[in-house]
Amino acid sequence: MVDMKEISIIGALSQSGRYRVRALTRNLESPRAKLISDLPNVTLVRGSQDNQEDLHNLFRGAHGAWVNLDGFTLGEKDELFYGFRAYEIARSERVQHYVWANIEYALENAGFDERFHCGHMDSKGRVGKFILSLGQDGMKSTLFSTGPYMDMLIGGLLVPREQPDGTFAWVNPAPSDVKLPLIALLDVGIYNLWIFDNPGKSAGMDLSVVTDNVSFAEIAETFTEITGKKAAHVTVPFEKFASMEEPYPNAFVNWVLGPDAARDNSVMTWRDNFGSWWEYWGGGITKPRDVAILDRIHPTRIRSLKDWMEKVGYSGHRRSVLKMVDDWAEKTRTN
């Protein structure tokens, strides 16, 4: 359950010296678990996101909770159930401040046009609305909302393809001029430290973060400026993109469980889910972020794609970022 976003947040909380952190992990010996276990003031707790007793044990005696469920392994229906139950269990254990790792409710923002039903976004967005609707009496709550990760340019659906002549090409369904609100994971820890440090200001808030709003044409131009390598963006139909990126034929969105896992109609196919994902972000439907408040919370935040590329030494080559991708790679190596 520990992804690069969680690592950034756990690092900021633990290294502040103001918090002791308990982190839930299914495997105490995994590389990511070992990475965070070396941080100060961190204790690992073995357990699962879909085990209610494990959630009770995790929240018991805790002042605050930061909760991010893996909708790709749970599926849309189970993420709704455990999203609701995690909140309820936290309240039963007298947690004082609950932060939900949110994604905007794409279907609602698109006027409930079914073309934009993206399961892994909508399930989190629905749970977020449920949490804030219950108010702030008894337990403070905050939504921390992210869009596409800037780090997906390193590992994920936004990685370019190196061509035989050494040039790089972003080949995907997005129009070249539509801007995406990308967020650098390096900064998310500071935002969440502020949330927990300032409950009087953050309670009831949906803190929607962004690093830079950039189009793929601008991504290619910035990449060339930073690296000196030629680059371009090519818009292709989603079906062509899917034929290159789908994990395996007829994969479901929780493909990491393998093709033979038990599923019902609530689990979207990979193509349906990410077809809607590209329709939504490529359609420019998302609402603008309040960058003024982000500047006040994190005055030294990364402010541009160029700054991020320079900071991470961006090369255009794929590296590990997303845990589910690592899990699938490990499973395919061992099978």
N, C-alpha and C positions, 0 to 999 in steps of 0.2 A: 504493500500500500504506500510505500515511501517513494515519492517521485521527486524530481528536481525542485518543484515548487515547494514541497514540504521541507526539503533539505534547507532551502533558503530561509523559510520561516522558523524552523527549529533552531537554525544557527543564530538568527537575530534575537530570538527570545532567550536562548540559553546564554549567549555571550554578553547579553546586557547585564547579567548578574542579578536581575530582578525577578527571574522566574526559574523554577525547576520544572523541567519538561518530562512528561511521560509520553512515549510514542508507541502506537500500536503497530505491530508488524507480524506477519504470518511466519516469517523465517528469521530467527535471531542471527543466523549465520550468513545471510545474503550480503553481497558487497555493499549495497546501499544502507542496510541496517548497521553494518560495521562502521560505515563512514560517519553516521550520526552518533553512534555509541562513543566515538572518540571525542565528541564535543563536551564541554563542561556542563554540568547540571542536567544531564540527560539520562533517563532510564528507559530501556526498551521493555515493552510488555508484549508477550506473545498472545496473539488473538486474531480474530477475524472480524471484518466489518459487518458480516451477516450473521453474527452470533450475539444474541441479546445479552447473555450473561457476561460475555467478554466486554460489551459496552458498559454494563453496570460496573464491572471491576475497573475499567479504565477511568470512568467519570467519578467514581466514589472518592470523596475527599478533595476533588480538584476545584480550584477557584474558577478557572476558565477552560473552555474547550474550543479547539479549532478542528472542524470536521470537513473532510473531503472524501466522499465515497467514490469508488471506482465504478462508474456507470457502465463502462465497457465490459467488465466481467459480471457485474450484477444483472445488467439488462435494465430497460426502462421501467418495467413494472416493479422489480425488486428494489431498484434505487428509490422509487417513491415510498415503498413500505419502510425500508430501513432509514431513509431520510426523515420520515415522520417519527419513527421509533427512536432514532438517535436523539432527536430533540426532546421527546417525551422522557426518555430515560435520563438525559442530562438534568431535566427539571426535577425528576424524582430523586436524583442524587444531590440536589441543592447546588448545582453549578451556578455561579453568579453571572458569568458572561459567556455567551455562546456565539461563535463565529462560524458561519456557513460558507464554504467555498462554492461560490455561485457562478452560473453562466446565465446570460440573459435569456428570457423566455422568447425564443425566436418566433414560435407560432403566434403568440399574442402580438408581438411587435409587428408581425406581417399581416395583422387583421384576420387571423385564423384561416389564412389561405393554406390549404393542405400541402402545397408544393414546398412549404417551408417547415414542415414538421420534421425536426431533427431530434431524434430520441435522446441523445446524450446531452443536448442543450436543454430541451424542454423539461426533462425530468428534474434537473437541478433548478431551473427557473420556477417550476411549480412549487417545489419544496421551499424555495426562498420566499415566495409570496405567502405561503402558509405560515412560515416562521414570523415574518413581520406582522402579519394580520393578528397575531396573538398578543401584540403589544409588549410593553417593557416591564410590567409588574411581575415580580417573582423572579425573573431572570432577564438580564439585558441580552439583546441579540443584535448582531450586525451581519450584513451580507458583504462578502468580499468578492466582487465580480470581475472576472477576467475575460478578455476576448482571445483571439488566436495568440499563441506564444511567439514572440520574436525568435525564441530558441528553436521553433519548428523549422527555421531556415537551416538548422544544424541537423536535427533529427525529427522527422515527421513528414507531413504532406507538403511542406514548402521547400524542400531541399532541391536545388537545381541539379541538372544532369550535365556532367562533363562530356563534351563532344570529342570525337577523334582528333580534331584539329586544336584541342586545348581550350576552346571557348566554352562558356557555361550557358545553359538555357533553362529558364523556368518554363516548363510546359504544363499548363493547367487550365481549368475552365474560366478563370477570372478575366474580366475585361482588363486591358493593360492600364486603364486610367482610373479604375475604382480604388479608393484608398481603404486599407484595412487597419483597424486600431490594434497594432501589435504591442504586446507587453513583454518587457525583458524580465526574465525570472530572477535575475540578480537583484532586482529592487523590491520584490514582493515581501521580503522579510521585514524591511523597514516600515512598510505600510501597516503590516499586521502588528508589529511592535507598538506603533502609534495607537492602533485600535484598542489593544489591551491596556496601554498606559493611560488612555483617555476615555473611559467608559461614559463619562458625562457628555462628551461630544460625539462619540461613535455609536452609541446605542440608538437603534432604530434606523441607522444609515445603511444605504446600499452604496458602498464605496466602489465605484467602477473605475478601473485603472487603465492607463495607456502609457506607452512610452513615446510612440510616434505613429501618426496616421500616414501610411505610405502605400503607393500603388506598386504593382510589380514592375512597371516601367522604371519607377524611381529606385526600386530595389536593385534592378540590373545596372542602372547608371551609377548608383552608390558603390556597388560591388566593383565595378570597373575603376572608379576613382580610388578606392582603397587598395585594390590588388594589382591594378594595371592589366587585368585579364579582360578580354572582350566578353560581353554577356548580352543576353536579350531575353525578352519574354515572348512566348508564343501562346496565344489563346487557342485551345482546342475544345471540341465537344466533350462533355463529361464522359461519355461512353469510351472515347479514346483514352482519356486520362485514366479511367477505371481499369481499362485493360492493362495499363502499365503498373498501377499501384495496388490493385486488389490483392490481399494476402494470398488467396487461393480461389479458384473458381467457385462462385455461388457462396462466398463467405458471408457470415452474419457479422453484425457489428461487434459482437463479443467473440471474434474469431480466435482469440488467444486460447479459448477453451477447447478448440479443435472442432472439426466438421461434424463430429458425431455426438456432441453434447446435447442433452435434453433441452429443447426450446419450445416455446409456444408462439402464438401470433403476436405477442407483445414485443418480441425481439426483432428489430428491424434487420434487413440485410445490410451489408456493408455499403452496397451501391445506393440503396434508398437513403440511408442515414447521411452519407457523405455527399450524395447528390444534392440533398437539401442544404447541407452545410455550405457547399460552394454557391448554391443559389442565394442563400442568405447573405453571406459575406461579400460575394461578388455583386449582389444587387444593391449594396450601399444602404441597407435598411436600418442598420444599427444607429442608435442615437449618439450624439456627440458626448464626449466625456468632459467633466468639469476639471480642466487642467489647473485652474487657479488653486483649488483645494489640494491637488496633488503637489503643487509647488510649495504650498505652506507646510504640508505634512513632511515632505521629503525634499528639502531645498537642493540637495546635491544629487537628485535622481538623474539617471540617464535620460537625455532629452531628445535624442535623434537616433535614427538608424545608423548613421555614420559613426557616432560616438560608440554605439554598441558594437559595431563591427570591429572598430579599433580596439575596444576593451577586451573582446573575446578572441582577437586574432583570427577573424573570420576568413575561411579559405574556400568556402563553397562545398567542402567535402563532408560527407555524412559522419556523424558521431553519435554516441549514445546520449539521449535526453529523456525519452519517455519510457517509463517502466514497462508498460504493456508490450512495447516493441521489443525490449530486452527479454521479457518473459517468453515471447513467441520465438525469438531467435534461439534462446536456450532450449526450448522444447523441440524445435526442429533439428537442433544439433544432436540431441540425445535420442531422437526417434529413428 
